Amino acid sequence: MSNILLLEDDISLIDGLHYSLNKNGFYVEIARTVEEAKKYLCKIEKYDLLILDVTLPDGTGFDVCENVRKQNKQIPIIFLTASDEEVNIIRGLDCGGDDYVTKPFTLGELCSRIRALLRRAGVSPQDKINVLECGDISINLLSCRVVLNRRILELTNAEYRLLCLLVRNANRIVSRDIILNDLWDSTGNFVDDNTLSVYIRRLREKVETDASHPQHLITIRGFGYQWKEV
């Protein structure tokens, strides 16, 4: 999961963003002032992306962005702005911002911008490693080769992406919403709830010795799925 620092002083917006971004698979830490953000940014290496509000009680998101860039930190930065005036957009991009989202915005739009920047920058956790290993399964992310119990699995593209998502979050519950959003976002094609059930069933038939009594791909009723390390 990617770690995000959110700099925002609107409490009502903070609560909604924190909940929604967590639900979509992002870990979020929150600062409400420029001074508070500076304390977090002393350990900037722990974050994969910054979301900065423009107008803050003790300064602006532009100030924070400029300080980060002066340290030659290339972390992706998205500005939240209440105005789509060209002068604010230009200033944000000129001071080192990578993108901006104008309030009010939809969660889907923000999440799409976040994922696009993480992929472009190659800073998301899944891009930092070439091999995923968990118990008896090994996934080579460069060759897309999956080995389970010394047996190579023949997977479709969708099955492979679904398996990678689950293994990255091994022993955690991954909600259906997060899975659907991830599958949709990476291909640009809509995947509905029924289709996901089909993917799960087919993947289970390939990874389980007995698909009717799964040991790895576990259904958590009412929540989602879990890849259990064996």
Phi, psi and omega in degrees: 000142181275144179261130183236138170256122179255121176253106186204140182252355179277108186299319181296323178287322179301311183301314181294317181292318181300313180296312186291319180292321174301316181297331180267012171095016178249140171270131187235130169247149191237134170238144184249351178221165178297318180297319179294321180298323181300323180295318178293321186284355171296339177239050187298336183295343180280350182256149178258342183197148176245138171243116188242124170288149182283310185261120183229162184301327185239024179157208181224161174296333177300318180299316180297314180301315181298320179295321179296315181291330178296335178272008180062030176274126185258023179298138179298141182228128175246133176264140169256122182229142178276357182228139176258021178299138186302324183296322179289321179297314181297317180297317180299316180288323181292329182275000174119005177290152180261334183198168177216152176230129183269130176286143353284149181227163177267152178299321180301319179296314181297315181297322178296319178296318180300310183295322179297317180292320179296319178293317182296319183278341181066036183249358179289151185307323183291342179271353185272349182232154180257340182227130172261127178231133180209105181061241185264013179240143178225130181237116176272112186285342179278318182261354183059034181261126182245127180237125178235120183052045178066014179245128179283129179266135176264107185240149171286169180302314182295318179296321180296313181295322178296316180297317180300317180299315182291318182291324177300331181249036184308138180069007173247154175276127176251120184291156177299323180299316180295318179297313180300318181294321181291317180294320179294314187294323186282343182243341184079005179249143182281132176242121183267176186297321180293321179296321178300319179300322178294316178301316181298314182297315181293321179294320179298323179295335182267334185256346183257144173292320177228102185298336180280346177227071186295141176253333182258297187270098189257136174271126175255097189303132180084354182234302183166227185224162181217133171268116184262124178289127182249000000 
